[in-house]
């Protein structure tokens, strides 16, 4: 999976996407997730679950797409299954800390 950590106005943004999803456009109803046009948002280095779990300990917002990424957030207790949205059966979750 890819992991990219960005700083935006003093806030830490964690973006992660399962590698095989980069370059795809997911559409279902009115929901669209363009992982082709916005691939640079997610495409940082390729990492394993431990590295993503570490990044999810300290962030302002997180955007996670794919079974592997979302599983890390679920296993860590950061999100619940009811927080996860599915687009074409692909899990997606956004988390904001204030």
N, C-alpha and C positions, 0 to 999 in steps of 0.2 A: 504494500500500500504506500501511497505518497503522503508525505507530511510537509506542510509549509507553515511556518510561524512568521507572522508579520507584526510590525508595530504600526499602529495607526492612531495618531493623536494621543500618544501615551498609553494606549490600550493594546493588549496582546491578543492577536487573532490567531486561532489555531484552525487550520483547514486540512482535512484529510479525506482521501478518496481511494477506494480499492483500485489498484493499478489497471485492471482490465476494463474499467468504466471510462477512463480518460479517452476523449474523442467521440463519445456517444452523446446523443440528445435523447433525454427521457421525457416523454409526454404522456399525460393521462388527464383527460378532462381539460380543465383550465390550467393545470400545473405543468410547468416546463422546467426542466433542469438541463441546461446546456453545458455539458462537460467537454465540449469541443471548443466553443468560443471562449469559455472561461477556464480552460485547462490550466492556464498559468496561475490561477488563484489557488489551485490544489497541488500543482506539480512542484514539489520541493524535492527532497531526497526520498529515496525508497527506504522504508523502515519496517521494523517488526512491531508486534503488539506492545512489547515493553517500552519502546521509545514513545509510542503514541500515548500509552498510559501515563508516562512521566510528564508529557506535555499537557495532559489534561488535569494535572494537579494545580496548575497556575495559569489562568487565562481570563480574559474579559469576555470573549465570545468564541464559540467553536461551531464549525460547520463540518459535519461528517456525512459521507455518502458511501454506502456499500455495506455488505454483510460483515466483512472483517472489521472495518472501522467502528461501526455501530455496536458490534459485539463487545469491543473493548470498553466503550462507554457504558454498556449495560452491565458488564461484569464488574466494573469499578463502582457501580452504584450511582454514577453521575446522572443517568437517566433511567426511566422505567419504560417498559414496552409500550405503555399508553402514550408516551411522548414521541414515539417514532412514527413518521409518516412514510407511506410507501408510494412510489411512483413506478409503475410497471414492475411491481414486486421487488423493487430495489429500495432498501431502507435509507432514510435520510433524517437527520436530526440537527436542529440548531439549538444552541444553549447560550444564554446570556447571563452574565453575573453583573449585578449592580452594586 
